[in-house]
Amino acid sequence: MIPASIKKFLAFGSGVGIEITGPRGAETLRICAVRVRPTGSRVLGSFSIENAAQQPAAEWGQVYSAFAKKLGLSHTVATVLVPREDVILRQVAVPGVSDKDLPAAIGFQMDGLHPYADEDVVSSWARLPGTSTVLVAIARRAVLERYSGWFAEAGVQVASFTCAPAVIYSARRLFASEPPPSVLALEEVNGRAELYGESPSRPIFSAAFDASAERAIALACAELRLDPAAVEVRSFHGLLGHEPALPFAAALAAACRHLFLPLNLLPVELRASNSRALWIPTSVAGGLALLAAGALAAYPSFEDRRYLRSLNVEIAKITPQAMVAAKLDKDIETTRQRTVLLDAVKRRTKADIDILGEMTKVLPPPIWLNTLEISRAQVTVAGETDQAAPLLKQIDASPFFEASEFSMQPMRTATGEMFRIRTNREAGK
């Protein structure tokens, strides 16, 4: 991880961000280009392509190419924000898991993080710096192929498909080493209230509500464990400092990809990469190779060459033994992991019964449940009560649960409120 104190000095580049917005079949592309330097960022230009899905891609592709050429960014690849409804964003807590073990830990839980059991999906994840939380993004492959087909037909080179919360999170930290720990931003789009927030108890919060702004803010504050009366709700423009806000954040990600969360849903084989900056490492490496070759040619060392040959012979003798030892180590580690997994499965039945008993205590009558789903990492309950909002704190007060959240907006009925709550299992506080 790059230290925050020097991160801004590495912020150097230019990029184009594209946000796909609007109803399915009539999507609009909002485009922004920026130039980033350690002293700050500057918007070079922005425009929108209305109803892009209903226009020939070649036509609006020419408009985009003219825009990029005018700004001297023809070589630049773009970062695209996939619509919110096409991406499932999960936060997975993995305390005590090292970075090298993260792929196995996330992969083990992947099937339970999305509802697309019968469809091919693409996923990407990134650990939030300095935390035990991993941000996981999941999208259907068919949707991503549709969008990538658009840009390929239009001749627009794309390096990344990502989501708005990931770029907002990194954009806030690009030039500010320690941004405010609590923040809440709201933007009303097409009659929906879209919110982004951060708090000490919730590293990232992002949701859209088909409700009034006041109701949406109250629900967001409950999720973030913030006092609504003490929270200053900002706009996305006020949060990021530029308009259009989300394409601007995507453009920052395109310009400084190495400083942003590596959350990329675009398949590797479809990612474009032709920035001029990529030639810098190659040129440096080539220059160093030429210097090294000149030094070797000028060094009259017959004895060194003979010594090198003898070392290679000895290395060749020892290599098979080293490979056998490495294979044994790998087999031992595989056996250990299987043993740990079997032990965990044996303990799981009792743990699930304890969870069921604890949930019965936490949610006494007259609260009633019609659904209780227990997985290895989470518990989901659904039912009806008089007031659903206090249930989050009520469940989190138990030593068995943490990070409770509504997985759907509470719905008022004739007898109370229907709710659906998802909470993380915790061994003990």
N, C-alpha and C positions, 0 to 999 in steps of 0.2 A: 504494500500500500504506500502510495506517495504521501510524504508528510504534508499536512495542511499548510505549514509555513512556507513551503517552496512550490506548492501546486500552481499558484497563479503565475509564477515565472515560467512555467511550462505551457501556459495557455497561449498558443500561437497557431494560427491557421485561418482558413476560410471555409465556409460550408453553406449548404442549402438544406433547409428543413421543409418538409411537406406534411401537412395534416389532411387526412381524409375525413370529411365530416358530411353530415346530411343523411337523409333516409336512404335505405338500400335501393339501388337502381337509379338514384338521382344524386350521387355523391358529388360534392364540391371539393376541389383541391385548393387549400390555402398554402401559399408558398412564401418563404422568407429567406433572404441571403444575408449573411453576416460576415464580418471580419473581426477576428479576435487577436488581441495583443495583451501582454501582461498588465498594461495600464487600463484595460477594459475592452468592451465590445462595441461594435458600431453596425447598425443595420444598413446594408447597402441598397436594399430594395425589397419590395414585397408586392404580391398581386394574387388574385384568385381566379380559378377556372371554374365557372359555374356549370353544374350538370355535366361534369366530365364524363360520367358513365354513359351519357346519351350522345356524346360526340365522338367522331372518329379519333382514335388515339393519335394517329399520325398528325392530325391538324393541331391539337393542343400541344403535342410534342414539339412542333415547330415553334410555337409561341414560347414554350419553356426554353428551348435551345437559344432563341433570340435573346431572351432575358438573361440567361447565363453568359452568353457571349458578350453582351453589352457590358456586363460587370467584370469581365475577364475571368469567369469561373467555369469555362467550358470543360476544364479538366476535372472539376470537382464532382464527387459522387454525393448523392443525397441520403438523408435519413428520413424515413417515413413513419409517421404516427398512425398506427392502425386504429380504426374506430373502437371506442370503448366496448360496444356490444359484441365485438368479434374477439375480444381478448379476455380470458379469465386470469385475474391476478390474485395470487395467494401469498401469504406470509407464513413461512414455516420456521419455527423455533428449533434450533439444533445446538443447544448448549453443550459445550465440551467436545464438539466434533471438529477435527482439524480440517484444513482446506483440502488436503489430499484425500480425505475420507468423505468429503461432501458429495461427490457424484454418486457414490453408492447409497448414502443416506437419503438424498433427494430422490434417486431412482426407485428406492424401495417404497416410497410414499406416493409416487407419481400417479398410479392408477386411482388413488382415492382423492386426488386433487381436482378432478374434472369429471363432468357427466357424459363425456363423449366415448362411452365404452365400445361402441361399434364403429367408430370413425377413426381415421388416421389423424393424429395430432402432431404438432410441432411444439416443443417446449424450450425454454431458456431460463436460466436462473443466475442470480448474483447475490453474494453476501453483502449486506449493508455494512460499510466500513465501521469497525469498532463495536459491532454488536454480534449477537448470536442468531440474528434473524436473517433468513434467506428469502429474497423476493423471487417468486416463481411466476412466469408468464406462460400461458398455454393458449394455443389457437388451433383451429381445424386447418389441416393442410389444404383442403379444397379452397378455403377462403383466401389463404395466403397465395396460392397459385393463381387465383383470379386476379388479385391485386398485382402480383409480379408480372402476370401476362399483360396487364395494362401498360405498365412502365416499359416493359421490353418492346411492345408494339410502338410505343411513343418514342423510343430511343432515349429514355431517361435512365441513366445509370444509378442504381440504388445499392448502397452498402449495408443498410440496416432497416429492418422492420421492428419497431419497438412501440412502447406505449407511453402515454402522457405522464403518469406518476413517476416513472423511472427517470425521464429527462428533467422533470421539475425538481426532483430530489437532488440530482447532480448539479443542475444549473444554479441552485441556491448556494452551493458550496464551491463553485468555480473560483470566485474571487473573495468569498467570505470564509475564512478558516473556521469560524465558530458562529454559524447562523443562529438566530433565536431558537430555543428548544421547542417552543410551542407556537404554532401558526395555523390559521384556518383561512382558506380562500374559497370564494364562491363565484360561480359564473352561471347565469341563466341562459340556456341554449334550447331553442325549440320547445319552450314550455317546461323544460326540466331544469332542476337545480343540480349542477355539478359541483362537487366540493373536493378540495384537497387539503389535507391537514397533517400535522406532525405534533407529537407530544412525547414527554418522557416515558409514558406507558405504552405508546403506539408509535413506532418509528415512521410508518407511512399509513395514511388513511386516504382512500379515494373511493367515491361513490356518486351515483346519480339518483335523484329522488323525483318521482312524479308527485310532488307536493309543493306547498308554499315554501318560500325561502325561510320563513321563521321556523316551520316544522323541520325542514331539512337541517337547519343550523342546530336545533335542539338535539336531533338524532346524532349528528356528527359530534357534538360536544359530549354526548353520552358515550360514544365509542372511544373518544380521545381522553375521557376522564377529565374534562375541562369544565370550568364554571362558565356557563353561557354569559353571565353578567360581566365577567372579567376578560372575555375574549374579544379582540378586535378583528372583525371579519373583513378581509381585504378581497379585492378583485384579483383575477389571475394577472392582469396588467400591472396592478400595484405590487403583486408578489414578485414578478420577474423583471419589472422595470421597462418593458418594451411591449409594443403592440404591432402585429398580432402575437399574443403571448405564447401559445403552444407551438406554432411554427418557428418562433424565435428560439425557444428552448431546443427544438429538434435541430435547428441550424447550428446551435452551439455544440450539440452532440456530434454533428457531422464535422465540425471544425476541430474539435478537441476530443476525438473518440477515446483516446488513451486516458482521459480524466473523467469519463462518465461510466456509469454502471454498464457492464458488458451484457446487457439484456437485448439479445438479437434473435428474432423469430424467423429471419430470412434464412433458408437453407444455405449451407456453406457454398454449395456449387453455383448458387445464383448471386452471390455477393460480388459487387463490382469494387475494384480497388485500383485506381489509376491516378491518385494524387501525386503532384510533383514532389511533394515532401518525401514520398517513398523512395525516390532516387538518392536521397541524402545518405542513408546507411550504406547503400550499394557503392556510391562513389567513395565514401570514407573507407569502406572495406577494400575496394580496389586499390586506392592509394596506399593503404597499409600493406597490401600484398606486394605491390611493386617495390616499396621500401624494403620489405623483408627479403624479396628475391635479390635485390642489389646487395644487401648485407651478406647474404649467403654466398653470392658469387665472389665477393671480395674477401671472403674468409678462407685462407688456405689451410684446410684442416682435413688431411687424409686420415689422421688418427680418429678424429671425431666421426667421420663417416663409417669407419670400421667399427667403432664403438656402438654406433647407432644400429648397424647391422646385427651385432651380437645381442643387443637389447631386444630387437625384434624377434630373433630366434628364441630367446628365453620367454618372451611374452607369448609366442605361439605355443610353446610347450605347456605353459600354465593355464592358458585360456580354457581348454576343455574342463579342467578341474574346477575353475571358477564358475563355469556355466552350470556344472552339476550342483555345486554348492548353492548357487542362486535358485536353481529349480527346487532344491530341497527346502530352502527358506520359503519359497512361494507355496509349496504344498503344505508346509507346517502352518503358515498363516491362513490358508484356505480351510484347513481342518479346524483351527481355532475359531474362526468366524462361524463355521457351521455349528460347533459346540455351543458357542454363545447364543446363536439363534435358537437352538433346540431348548436351551435353558430358559430363554425368554418366553418361548411358546408355552412351556410348562407353567410358568408363573402367570400367564396372561388370563387364565380362567378365573383365578381368585381375584386378580386385579379388576376384572370386569364386574364381578359380583360386588366388590367393594364400591365401585363407581355407581352401580345401580342403587345400592343402599344409601350412598351419600346423596344422590340426586333426589331420592325419596324424602330425605331429611330437609334438603335445601328448598324443595318446592312442595310444601305441605298443602293440604286442602285449604281453601276451595280451589286452588290451582289444580287443573287436571291436564294430563298429557294424552295426546293421541299418537305420538311418535317418539321413540327414543332409539337413536342409532349410536352404537359404540364402535369406534375404530381404534387402531393402535395409538393414534396421536390425538384424536378429537372425539367429542361427544356432541351429538346434535339432538335437540329436543324441540318438540312442537306441540302446542296445545292452546289453552285459553285461560285467561285470568282477567281480573278487574283492571289492573294497570300493568302494562308490559315493561315500561321503561325501568322501574327499580329492579327488575330481575337480574340485570347484568351485574350490578354491585352485589346482589344477594348471592349469586352463583360464585363470583370471584372471591367472596369472603370465605368460601370453603377452601381448605388446604389441598383439595383434590383438583381444583380447576383454576385456570387463569386465562386472561385475554379473551373474555367472552364478548361476543358480538352478534348483532342481529344479522342473520343470513337473508332475511327479507324484511321489508318494512312492516311493522305491526299494523294489523287491520282491525278497525272498530266493527263490532257486531252488536246485535241487540242485547246480548248478555255480558259483553265485556270486550276484550281485545284478543285477537288471535295472534300468536307469535311463533317465531322459529328462531332459535338461538343456537349458535355454534360456539363451543368453548374448547380450549386446549386442556388435555389431561396433564396433571402435574403430580409427581410422586409425593411432594410435601413441601410446604413453605417453611 
